[in-house]
């Protein structure tokens, strides 16, 4: 029998000039997929990766995706933003990082991802 080793990261980084890169972990996947699809349908360039392994950290894959994005949103169910802190320790984010945390025991909903994305995209437009 072959040993199947899952990839440390899954998702799509189809845009070399993404407006936003979403990074998620575990249970955030569905909401991020639906929320980013809604943003894509509005004409925005959105990339999304789900981190499946923290050690060893997939630095090269994440750094490559970060380099292709204007902003990076880390979506996590954690008050302190621990995933974002782990990413910051392993990846050069510059001023791109935005944390989207939720810690009330309820799952993220697609509209929450979309709404935060639109808030970020509108702020990017204002700076131009």
LINRA-V578581 format. One record per residue. N is the residue number from 0. RES is the residue in three letters. SS is DSSP state (H for helix, E for strand, C for the rest). PHI is phi in whole degrees, 0 to 359 (999 if undefined). D_FIRST is the distance of its C-alpha to the first C-alpha in Angstrom with 2 decimals. Layout:
n:N res:RES ss:SS phi:PHI d_first:D_FIRST
n:N res:RES ss:SS phi:PHI d_first:D_FIRST
This chain:
n:0 res:UNK ss:C phi:999 d_first:0.00
n:1 res:UNK ss:C phi:275 d_first:3.78
n:2 res:UNK ss:C phi:275 d_first:6.53
n:3 res:UNK ss:C phi:261 d_first:9.21
n:4 res:UNK ss:C phi:254 d_first:12.61
n:5 res:UNK ss:C phi:293 d_first:15.53
n:6 res:UNK ss:C phi:293 d_first:18.64
n:7 res:UNK ss:C phi:287 d_first:21.44
n:8 res:UNK ss:E phi:218 d_first:23.95
n:9 res:UNK ss:E phi:225 d_first:24.16
n:10 res:UNK ss:E phi:140 d_first:27.27
n:11 res:UNK ss:E phi:234 d_first:29.86
n:12 res:UNK ss:C phi:229 d_first:32.23
n:13 res:UNK ss:C phi:281 d_first:33.88
n:14 res:UNK ss:C phi:258 d_first:37.33
n:15 res:UNK ss:C phi:280 d_first:38.51
n:16 res:UNK ss:C phi:226 d_first:41.57
n:17 res:UNK ss:E phi:295 d_first:40.33
n:18 res:UNK ss:E phi:291 d_first:43.04
n:19 res:UNK ss:E phi:221 d_first:40.62
n:20 res:UNK ss:E phi:252 d_first:37.08
n:21 res:UNK ss:E phi:263 d_first:35.71
n:22 res:UNK ss:E phi:241 d_first:33.18
n:23 res:UNK ss:E phi:228 d_first:31.62
n:24 res:UNK ss:E phi:211 d_first:29.21
n:25 res:UNK ss:H phi:59 d_first:27.48
n:26 res:UNK ss:H phi:284 d_first:29.97
n:27 res:UNK ss:H phi:276 d_first:32.24
n:28 res:UNK ss:H phi:305 d_first:30.03
n:29 res:UNK ss:H phi:299 d_first:31.60
n:30 res:UNK ss:H phi:295 d_first:35.17
n:31 res:UNK ss:H phi:294 d_first:34.73
n:32 res:UNK ss:H phi:302 d_first:33.23
n:33 res:UNK ss:H phi:291 d_first:36.15
n:34 res:UNK ss:H phi:297 d_first:38.77
n:35 res:UNK ss:H phi:289 d_first:37.81
n:36 res:UNK ss:H phi:299 d_first:37.78
n:37 res:UNK ss:H phi:298 d_first:41.33
n:38 res:UNK ss:H phi:292 d_first:42.39
n:39 res:UNK ss:H phi:299 d_first:40.92
n:40 res:UNK ss:H phi:294 d_first:42.91
n:41 res:UNK ss:C phi:268 d_first:46.00
n:42 res:UNK ss:C phi:98 d_first:45.45
n:43 res:UNK ss:C phi:272 d_first:43.96
n:44 res:UNK ss:C phi:263 d_first:41.15
n:45 res:UNK ss:E phi:235 d_first:38.49
n:46 res:UNK ss:E phi:248 d_first:35.10
n:47 res:UNK ss:E phi:214 d_first:32.58
n:48 res:UNK ss:E phi:233 d_first:29.61
n:49 res:UNK ss:E phi:253 d_first:27.67
n:50 res:UNK ss:E phi:277 d_first:26.63
n:51 res:UNK ss:C phi:248 d_first:23.35
n:52 res:UNK ss:C phi:214 d_first:23.33
n:53 res:UNK ss:C phi:259 d_first:26.45
n:54 res:UNK ss:C phi:218 d_first:25.34
n:55 res:UNK ss:C phi:290 d_first:25.08
n:56 res:UNK ss:C phi:289 d_first:27.27
n:57 res:UNK ss:C phi:281 d_first:26.56
n:58 res:UNK ss:H phi:304 d_first:30.11
n:59 res:UNK ss:H phi:300 d_first:29.99
n:60 res:UNK ss:H phi:296 d_first:28.69
n:61 res:UNK ss:H phi:292 d_first:31.16
n:62 res:UNK ss:H phi:299 d_first:34.02
n:63 res:UNK ss:H phi:300 d_first:33.67
n:64 res:UNK ss:H phi:291 d_first:33.93
n:65 res:UNK ss:H phi:298 d_first:36.81
n:66 res:UNK ss:H phi:297 d_first:38.68
n:67 res:UNK ss:C phi:265 d_first:38.70
n:68 res:UNK ss:E phi:236 d_first:40.25
n:69 res:UNK ss:E phi:283 d_first:43.77
n:70 res:UNK ss:E phi:224 d_first:42.73
n:71 res:UNK ss:E phi:236 d_first:39.58
n:72 res:UNK ss:E phi:251 d_first:39.31
n:73 res:UNK ss:E phi:261 d_first:36.99
n:74 res:UNK ss:E phi:259 d_first:36.60
n:75 res:UNK ss:E phi:206 d_first:35.79
n:76 res:UNK ss:C phi:269 d_first:36.61
n:77 res:UNK ss:C phi:197 d_first:38.23
n:78 res:UNK ss:C phi:300 d_first:41.91
n:79 res:UNK ss:C phi:274 d_first:41.67
n:80 res:UNK ss:C phi:68 d_first:39.39
n:81 res:UNK ss:H phi:297 d_first:36.90
n:82 res:UNK ss:H phi:297 d_first:34.30
n:83 res:UNK ss:H phi:301 d_first:37.12
n:84 res:UNK ss:H phi:293 d_first:38.07
n:85 res:UNK ss:H phi:296 d_first:34.59
n:86 res:UNK ss:H phi:297 d_first:34.61
n:87 res:UNK ss:H phi:299 d_first:38.14
n:88 res:UNK ss:H phi:288 d_first:37.09
n:89 res:UNK ss:H phi:245 d_first:34.47
n:90 res:UNK ss:C phi:225 d_first:35.95
n:91 res:UNK ss:C phi:277 d_first:39.47
n:92 res:UNK ss:C phi:261 d_first:40.70
n:93 res:UNK ss:C phi:58 d_first:44.42
n:94 res:UNK ss:C phi:257 d_first:46.32
n:95 res:UNK ss:C phi:276 d_first:43.69
n:96 res:UNK ss:E phi:287 d_first:42.21
n:97 res:UNK ss:E phi:228 d_first:43.09
n:98 res:UNK ss:E phi:266 d_first:41.66
n:99 res:UNK ss:E phi:240 d_first:41.34
n:100 res:UNK ss:E phi:250 d_first:40.83
n:101 res:UNK ss:C phi:212 d_first:41.12
n:102 res:UNK ss:C phi:216 d_first:41.28
n:103 res:UNK ss:C phi:257 d_first:43.05
n:104 res:UNK ss:C phi:88 d_first:40.05
n:105 res:UNK ss:C phi:256 d_first:39.89
n:106 res:UNK ss:C phi:286 d_first:37.30
n:107 res:UNK ss:C phi:295 d_first:38.23
n:108 res:UNK ss:C phi:249 d_first:39.63
n:109 res:UNK ss:H phi:306 d_first:39.42
n:110 res:UNK ss:H phi:294 d_first:43.20
n:111 res:UNK ss:H phi:291 d_first:43.09
n:112 res:UNK ss:H phi:293 d_first:40.77
n:113 res:UNK ss:H phi:298 d_first:42.99
n:114 res:UNK ss:H phi:299 d_first:46.22
n:115 res:UNK ss:H phi:296 d_first:45.25
n:116 res:UNK ss:H phi:299 d_first:44.11
n:117 res:UNK ss:H phi:295 d_first:47.47
n:118 res:UNK ss:H phi:300 d_first:49.31
n:119 res:UNK ss:H phi:293 d_first:47.59
n:120 res:UNK ss:H phi:296 d_first:48.13
n:121 res:UNK ss:H phi:295 d_first:51.79
n:122 res:UNK ss:H phi:294 d_first:52.27
n:123 res:UNK ss:H phi:296 d_first:50.83
n:124 res:UNK ss:H phi:297 d_first:53.31
n:125 res:UNK ss:H phi:294 d_first:56.19
n:126 res:UNK ss:H phi:283 d_first:55.52
n:127 res:UNK ss:C phi:283 d_first:55.78
